Amino acid sequence: MKMASPLRGEVLNLYKNLLHLGREYPKGADYFRSRLKAAFLKNKDVKDPEQIKQLIAQGEFVIKELEALYYLRKYRAMKQRYYKDDNE
């Protein structure tokens, strides 16, 4: 059940990065952590290096999506804090 060493390191880094980003997840860190663990366990038996690379790329896309979500949330909070709402 050994994965190729360079890919194993990439997978572990991906998991750590996602776990770190999950701390700010809107539904809570525990919710995010359980979903993340389930997603990684679902693919734990994948042996094909090309398929592993595809899954890593998919995980990196998720990282970019989460970062965009967080930046948007921070932007909205800043805008709400510093600019009067025109609809009032």
C-alpha positions in Angstrom: 0.0 0.0 0.0 2.9 2.3 -0.6 2.4 5.4 -2.8 5.2 6.8 -4.9 7.3 9.0 -2.5 7.1 12.3 -4.4 3.3 11.9 -4.8 2.9 10.9 -1.2 4.5 14.2 -0.1 2.3 16.2 -2.5 -0.8 14.5 -1.2 0.2 15.1 2.4 0.9 18.8 1.6 -2.4 19.1 -0.1 -4.2 17.6 2.9 -2.3 20.0 5.3 -3.1 23.0 3.2 -6.8 22.1 2.9 -6.9 21.4 6.7 -5.4 24.9 7.4 -7.8 26.6 5.0 -10.7 24.7 6.6 -10.3 26.6 9.9 -12.2 29.6 8.4 -14.9 27.5 6.6 -18.4 29.1 7.0 -20.0 25.9 8.3 -17.2 25.4 10.8 -13.8 23.7 11.0 -15.2 20.4 12.3 -17.7 20.1 9.4 -14.9 20.8 6.9 -12.4 18.4 8.6 -14.9 15.5 8.5 -15.7 16.1 4.8 -12.0 16.5 3.9 -11.1 13.2 5.7 -13.9 11.4 3.9 -12.8 12.7 0.5 -9.2 11.6 1.1 -10.2 8.2 2.5 -12.5 7.6 -0.5 -9.4 7.8 -2.8 -6.9 6.1 -0.5 -6.6 3.0 -2.7 -5.8 4.9 -5.9 -2.5 3.5 -7.2 -2.2 5.0 -10.7 0.2 8.0 -10.6 -1.7 9.8 -13.4 -5.0 9.5 -11.5 -3.3 10.6 -8.3 -1.9 13.7 -10.2 -5.5 14.4 -11.4 -6.8 14.2 -7.8 -4.0 16.5 -6.6 -4.9 19.0 -9.3 -8.6 18.8 -8.3 -7.5 19.4 -4.7 -5.5 22.5 -5.7 -8.5 23.8 -7.6 -10.5 23.4 -4.3 -7.8 25.5 -2.5 -8.2 28.3 -5.1 -12.0 28.2 -4.7 -11.7 28.4 -0.9 -9.3 31.3 -1.1 -11.6 33.1 -3.4 -14.5 32.5 -1.1 -12.5 33.9 1.9 -11.3 36.9 0.0 -14.9 37.7 -1.1 -16.1 37.3 2.4 -13.4 39.7 3.7 -14.1 42.1 0.9 -17.8 42.2 1.7 -17.1 42.7 5.4 -14.7 45.6 4.7 -17.2 47.2 2.3 -20.0 46.8 4.8 -17.8 48.3 7.5 -16.5 51.3 5.6 -19.1 52.2 2.9 -22.6 53.3 3.6 -25.2 51.1 1.9 -26.9 53.0 -0.9 -30.1 51.1 -0.5 -30.9 52.6 2.9 
